Amino acid sequence: MTSHYPRLLDGTRCLLKRFLDDPGNFRESIRFMAARVILGVAYGIDVRDNDNYYVQTAENAMAGMAAAGNAGSFLVDSFPILQYIPDWFPGADFKRKAANWNLSVKAMPHVTMKFVHDSMASGTSVESIASKNIAEMEENTESSLEKEEILRNVLASSYAAGSDTTVSALTTFLLAMTQNPKIQKKAQEAIDDTIGCDRLPEFSDYKSVPYINAILKEVLRWRAVTPLAVPHSVTLDDEYRGYHIPKDSIVVGNAWAMLNDVSVYGENPDVFNPDRFLKDGKINPDIPHPEEAFGFGRRICPGQDMAEASMWMTIASILAVFNITKAVDDKGNVVEPSGEFTSGMLSHAAPFECEIKPRSKYAVSLIQSGIHVL
């Protein structure tokens, strides 16, 4: 895990620079950071902009997966017999959409792995999960094409699992800071008191600023990225508390309900309150970590540790150098965020405006001097 810290730092520092240069376009900046980190860690691909070919290929695949993964969105989910109607039949647009999505989903794993193989063959590859595993397989004569296929599909799923979820979680963080200036100020004071104002946060600071850890936990709990998790399919007939669950049933885990349980997280779960995770200024071990935000069972997000590390660094770094406030329109009126969130498999904060400004001139110099990590 720690071997990937340089890439996580690089992504965060690039994000700070983009916030400085174009603060109003914060969603796209976060999306760029997610793509840069994930494609860099997985394949060693150096993403310089959102128009990158590999980013576009992955984004097209992700769009299809998100639409298809929203159980119940299509009539065929309720009436499986519709899968047998011909593509040209009225109402069969779901089949045509699925065919297009399928092309992108199948292309993404192959074009990215081809990049790695070509880079390794030309001697220009950089360390990545893909290059490391391919090198190990080449040394092992018993390695098979099946193992590479598994690697290819696992790495491809990392983008699907990490891109939109990162955008959602960090946008939620920005919304929470916009709506809660006192919490933001408290967090900045905690950073200033422990890390100081003369440098950017490092991963070695993780344990020294528990309030930032609490903010991270509350972001995950307050507005879960996947409120109903990812739908699961039952592989065998099952019995649970008197319920018979037939094989092939779709089971939806209500992560939202679990993360809003007052018996676990206290009163007013709809209020953003990092203090619910603290006791005497430290993380309270009696309050469970919001694990449900990452799914359940065998399909729980395997990149949870990396996602949380990246989020912690991003949250700490943004608060160290920026003030986040409500936007003001041309007439001087404060623009109040709606605070609403989209529905679907992935939940995003509804579009909102905020002002992201450097805390000081020295903060600007820190941002500009910290963009070269790798």
C-alpha positions in Angstrom: 0.0 0.0 0.0 2.7 2.5 1.0 4.4 2.0 -2.3 1.5 3.8 -4.0 1.7 6.8 -1.7 3.8 8.9 -4.2 1.1 8.5 -6.8 -1.6 9.5 -4.3 0.4 12.5 -3.3 1.0 13.4 -6.9 -2.8 13.3 -7.6 -3.6 15.4 -4.6 -1.0 18.1 -5.4 -2.2 18.2 -9.0 -5.7 18.7 -7.7 -4.6 21.6 -5.5 -3.0 23.3 -8.6 -6.2 22.8 -10.6 -8.3 24.2 -7.8 -6.0 27.3 -7.7 -6.2 27.8 -11.5 -9.9 26.9 -12.1 -11.8 26.8 -8.8 -15.2 26.8 -10.4 -14.6 23.6 -12.2 -14.0 21.5 -9.1 -15.9 18.4 -10.2 -13.9 17.9 -13.3 -10.7 18.6 -11.4 -11.6 15.8 -8.9 -12.5 13.5 -11.8 -9.1 14.2 -13.4 -7.3 13.4 -10.1 -9.2 10.1 -9.8 -8.3 9.1 -13.3 -4.6 10.2 -12.9 -4.2 8.2 -9.7 -6.1 5.0 -10.7 -4.6 4.7 -14.2 -1.2 5.5 -12.8 -1.3 3.0 -10.0 -2.9 0.3 -12.1 -1.1 0.7 -15.4 1.6 3.3 -15.1 -0.4 5.6 -17.5 0.6 9.2 -17.1 -2.7 11.2 -17.4 -2.2 14.8 -18.2 -5.7 15.9 -19.1 -9.3 14.6 -19.2 -9.1 14.1 -23.0 -6.6 11.3 -22.5 -7.6 8.3 -24.7 -7.5 5.9 -21.9 -9.6 8.2 -19.7 -12.2 8.5 -22.4 -12.3 4.8 -23.0 -12.7 4.1 -19.3 -15.4 6.8 -18.8 -17.5 5.4 -21.6 -17.3 2.0 -20.0 -18.1 3.4 -16.6 -21.2 5.2 -18.0 -22.6 1.9 -19.2 -21.9 0.0 -16.1 -23.5 2.7 -13.9 -26.7 2.6 -15.9 -26.9 -1.1 -16.1 -26.0 -1.6 -12.4 -29.0 0.4 -11.3 -31.4 -2.5 -10.6 -34.9 -1.9 -11.8 -34.0 0.8 -14.3 -35.1 -1.3 -17.2 -38.3 -3.3 -17.6 -36.3 -6.4 -18.4 -35.1 -6.4 -14.8 -38.6 -7.2 -13.7 -39.6 -9.3 -16.7 -36.5 -11.3 -17.8 -38.4 -12.9 -20.7 -38.0 -9.5 -22.5 -34.3 -10.4 -23.1 -35.5 -12.7 -25.9 -37.2 -10.0 -28.0 -35.3 -9.0 -31.2 -33.3 -5.8 -31.2 -35.6 -4.1 -33.7 -38.7 -4.7 -31.7 -40.4 -1.6 -30.2 -39.3 -1.1 -26.7 -36.1 -3.0 -27.2 -33.9 0.1 -26.9 -32.4 -1.4 -23.7 -30.8 -4.1 -25.9 -29.3 -1.5 -28.2 -27.9 0.5 -25.3 -26.5 -2.7 -23.7 -24.8 -3.6 -27.0 -23.0 -0.2 -27.1 -22.1 -0.3 -23.5 -20.8 -3.8 -23.9 -18.3 -2.6 -26.6 -16.8 0.0 -24.3 -16.7 -2.3 -21.3 -14.9 -5.0 -23.3 -12.5 -2.5 -24.9 -11.3 -0.9 -21.7 -9.4 -3.9 -20.1 -7.6 -4.7 -23.4 -6.4 -1.2 -24.5 -5.0 -0.5 -21.1 -3.1 -3.8 -20.8 -1.9 -3.4 -24.3 -0.3 -0.1 -23.2 1.5 -1.9 -20.4 2.8 -4.7 -22.7 3.9 -2.2 -25.3 5.7 -0.1 -22.7 7.4 -3.1 -21.2 8.5 -4.3 -24.6 10.0 -0.8 -25.4 11.6 -0.4 -22.0 9.6 2.7 -21.2 7.2 1.2 -18.6 7.0 2.5 -15.0 6.2 0.6 -11.9 2.5 -0.3 -11.7 0.3 -3.2 -10.5 0.0 -4.4 -14.0 3.7 -4.3 -14.9 4.7 -5.9 -11.6 2.3 -8.8 -12.0 3.1 -9.3 -15.7 6.8 -9.5 -14.9 6.2 -12.1 -12.2 4.1 -14.2 -14.6 6.8 -14.1 -17.2 9.3 -15.4 -14.7 6.9 -18.2 -13.8 6.7 -20.7 -16.6 3.5 -22.2 -15.1 1.7 -18.9 -15.5 -1.3 -19.0 -17.8 -3.4 -16.8 -20.0 -6.1 -17.3 -17.5 -4.1 -15.5 -14.8 -3.5 -12.5 -17.1 -7.2 -12.4 -18.0 -8.0 -12.2 -14.2 -5.4 -9.5 -13.8 -6.9 -7.6 -16.8 -10.4 -7.7 -15.5 -9.5 -6.9 -11.9 -7.6 -3.8 -12.9 -10.3 -2.7 -15.2 -12.8 -2.9 -12.4 -10.6 -0.7 -10.3 -11.5 2.3 -12.5 -15.1 1.5 -12.4 -15.0 1.2 -8.6 -12.8 4.2 -7.9 -13.6 7.0 -10.4 -17.2 8.0 -9.8 -17.0 7.1 -6.1 -14.1 9.4 -5.6 -15.8 12.3 -7.4 -19.0 11.7 -5.3 -17.2 11.5 -1.9 -15.0 14.5 -2.4 -17.8 16.6 -3.9 -19.8 15.7 -0.8 -16.8 16.9 1.3 -16.8 20.2 -0.5 -20.5 20.6 0.0 -20.2 19.8 3.7 -17.5 22.4 4.2 -19.5 25.0 2.2 -22.5 24.4 4.5 -20.5 24.1 7.8 -17.9 26.9 8.1 -17.4 26.3 11.8 -16.4 22.6 11.2 -14.1 23.8 8.4 -12.4 26.3 10.7 -12.0 23.7 13.5 -10.4 21.4 11.0 -8.0 24.1 9.7 -7.0 25.0 13.3 -6.3 21.3 14.0 -4.0 21.2 10.9 -2.3 24.4 11.7 -1.6 23.3 15.3 -0.2 19.9 14.4 1.2 20.1 10.9 1.9 23.8 10.8 1.5 26.3 8.0 4.9 26.0 6.4 4.3 22.7 4.5 1.7 20.5 3.0 0.3 17.4 4.8 2.2 14.1 4.4 0.9 10.5 5.1 3.1 10.5 8.2 0.7 13.1 9.7 -2.3 10.7 9.6 -2.4 9.8 13.3 -1.6 13.3 14.5 -4.9 15.0 13.2 -7.8 12.9 14.5 -10.3 15.6 13.5 -9.5 15.1 9.8 -10.0 11.3 10.3 -13.4 12.1 11.8 -14.3 14.3 8.9 -13.4 11.5 6.5 -15.6 9.0 8.4 -18.5 11.5 8.5 -18.2 12.1 4.7 -18.5 8.4 4.1 -21.4 8.0 6.6 -23.4 11.2 6.0 -24.1 10.7 2.3 -23.1 7.2 1.2 -21.8 7.0 -2.4 -23.8 3.9 -3.0 -26.8 4.2 -0.6 -28.2 0.8 -1.6 -24.7 -0.7 -2.3 -24.1 -2.8 -5.4 -26.9 -5.3 -6.1 -25.9 -8.9 -5.3 -27.3 -12.1 -6.9 -28.0 -15.1 -4.7 -26.1 -18.1 -5.9 -28.1 -20.7 -3.9 -31.5 -20.9 -2.2 -31.2 -19.4 1.2 -33.2 -18.8 4.4 -32.8 -15.7 6.6 -34.9 -14.9 9.6 -37.9 -16.8 8.2 -37.5 -15.5 4.7 -36.9 -17.8 1.8 -34.6 -16.3 -0.7 -34.6 -18.2 -4.0 -31.5 -18.7 -6.1 -30.8 -15.8 -8.6 -32.8 -13.3 -6.5 -31.4 -9.8 -6.5 -30.5 -8.7 -3.0 -30.0 -5.0 -2.2 -28.1 -4.0 0.9 -29.5 -0.8 2.5 -26.3 0.9 3.4 -28.1 4.2 3.9 -30.3 2.8 6.7 -27.3 1.3 8.4 -25.3 4.5 8.3 -28.2 6.5 9.6 -29.0 4.2 12.5 -29.4 6.5 15.6 -28.6 3.6 17.9 -25.1 3.4 16.3 -24.2 6.9 15.3 -26.3 9.0 17.6 -29.1 11.5 17.1 -29.6 13.7 14.0 -27.9 11.4 11.5 -28.9 13.8 8.7 -26.6 16.5 10.2 -22.9 16.5 9.2 -21.1 16.2 12.5 -17.6 14.7 12.7 -17.7 14.9 16.5 -19.9 11.8 16.6 -16.7 9.8 15.9 -14.6 11.5 18.6 -14.2 11.2 22.4 -11.8 13.4 24.3 -10.3 14.6 21.1 -9.5 11.2 19.8 -11.3 8.7 17.5 -13.8 6.8 19.6 -13.3 3.1 19.1 -16.8 2.4 20.2 -18.3 4.1 17.2 -17.9 1.7 14.2 -16.2 2.8 11.0 -18.7 3.3 8.2 -17.7 0.1 6.4 -21.1 -0.2 4.8 -20.1 2.6 2.5 -17.8 0.1 0.7 -20.2 -2.7 0.2 -20.7 -6.1 1.7 -19.4 -9.7 1.7 -17.1 -11.0 -1.0 -17.9 -8.0 -3.2 -16.8 -5.4 -0.7 -14.5 -2.8 -2.3 -11.0 -4.3 -2.4 -9.6 -0.8 -2.8 -11.0 0.5 0.4 -7.6 1.2 2.1 -6.3 3.1 -1.0 -9.5 5.0 -1.4 -9.5 6.1 2.3 -5.8 7.0 2.1 -6.4 9.1 -1.0 -9.4 10.8 0.5 -7.6 11.6 3.8 -4.7 13.2 2.0 -7.0 15.2 -0.3 -9.2 16.4 2.5 -6.2 17.4 4.7 -4.4 19.1 1.8 -7.5 21.1 0.7 -8.2 22.4 4.2 -4.5 23.2 4.7 -4.4 25.7 1.8 -8.0 26.7 0.8 -11.0 28.3 2.3 -14.3 26.9 1.0 -17.3 29.3 1.2 -20.7 29.8 -0.3 -20.7 31.4 -3.7 -21.9 35.0 -4.2 -23.8 36.0 -7.4 -23.4 39.2 -9.4 -25.7 41.1 -7.2 -23.8 40.2 -4.0 -26.4 37.6 -2.9 -25.2 34.4 -1.2 -26.0 31.4 -3.3 -27.3 28.6 -1.0 -26.6 25.0 -2.1 -29.7 22.9 -2.4 -28.1 20.1 -0.5 -30.0 17.6 -2.6 -28.5 14.4 -3.9 -29.2 12.3 -7.0 -30.8 8.9 -6.8 -29.5 5.7 -8.4 -26.8 3.2 -7.8 -24.3 6.1 -7.3 -25.4 9.1 -5.5 -23.9 12.6 -6.2 -24.5 16.0 -4.7 -26.7 18.0 -7.0 -24.8 20.7 -8.9 -23.8 23.5 -6.5 -21.5 26.5 -6.5 -18.9 27.3 -4.0 -15.8 29.6 -3.8 -12.5 28.0 -3.3 -9.8 30.5 -2.4 -6.2 30.2 -1.0 -6.0 30.9 2.7 -2.9 33.1 2.1 -0.2 34.1 -0.3 2.0 31.5 1.4 -0.6 28.9 0.7 -0.3 29.7 -3.0 3.4 29.2 -2.9 3.0 25.9 -1.2 0.6 24.8 -3.9 2.9 25.9 -6.7 5.9 24.2 -5.1 4.2 21.0 -4.4 3.1 19.9 -7.8 6.1 17.7 -8.6 6.0 14.6 -6.6 6.8 11.7 -8.9 
